[in-house]
Amino acid sequence: MITQADEPDTIDLHHRDQRRAVPVSVIVPVKNEAENLRRCLPALSWADEVFVVDSQSTDETEEVAAEHGASVVQFHFNGSYPKKKNWALENLPFRNEWVLIVDADEVVVPELAEEIARRIESGEAEGYYLNSQYYFLGRRIRHCGYSECWNLRLFRHSLGRYERMPDATGGRCGDNEAHEHVELSGRALRLEHMLEHHAYPTVAVWVEKHNRYAIWEAAQYDRIRAEPIPAGIGRGKRFKRHLKRIAWRLPMRPAIRFIYSYVLRLGFLDGRPGLIFCVLLAFYDFLATANRYEQSLGNATECHRVPGRMDSAAVAGRS
């Protein structure tokens, strides 16, 4: 196993056919993802090597990964930075120039794998954006603002890193980059075929993860509002970051999010899963707003406490 203190050392339990393998190293960040890995890893058999980067899972994650020929490495989060994907990009012993980031609940369909093999040989770009087909409660979500979800997932690993956005929550928002984007030094294009994203098998899982995302968003509020938006994340992500800055200032933000997703983005056409999904999106915005308000109360309390209160030692010193 690999930890931050160790030199990367991996053991491939299954030898891949090097004559057919595509020269791509895949990173799959996980924690307790055994069930999802049983669907994800067989769809990566075309890749030259697969690293499952684990956070001390307590289920069968490690065993399932080994069964499918992946190299399992362990990541131990220090509570701030680096998070899992950037640590993997810095420390794993890649055999290949190209890396692909795949979440455990995603599937690389054969058409996408064939396109990846073809496009990385073309030399036309240093990175590629992938779109996702989003599945929720057994149905593909085609509307709700989720018909397109482009992210830079395939790139030359020496040229890309996720935004460095440490927070002071002590790990409450998780150890993996969820909303940070890759900053790429080079040209990025789009792939035609899409990932399958089998998001959140239960509503409870959705709520647990988005509660952590809301804590992260609240922690990054001042940073994202004040700091320049990185040019390397791409024009589309820069535009969305500008929209987020505006959205954070809107009154009744959760209600606006529901109307936008369910009415303006035609979420009602996705049936009952679409309705539940749009309500959850509005709930997420409420959680982010509530966490930000809670954070501001803590900051205000600290600001008033320090100059305004004297402890017993100070009182004794003045008497």
Helices and strands as residue ranges (DSSP letters): E 22-30, H 34-40, G 41-44, E 47-54, H 61-67, E 71-74, H 84-91, E 98-101, E 106-107, H 110-120, E 127-130, E 132-136, E 139-141, E 151-156, E 160-162, E 182-184, E 188-190, E 195-198, H 203-219, H 221-226, G 231-233, H 235-247, H 253-258, I 259-264, G 267-270, H 271-308, H 312-318
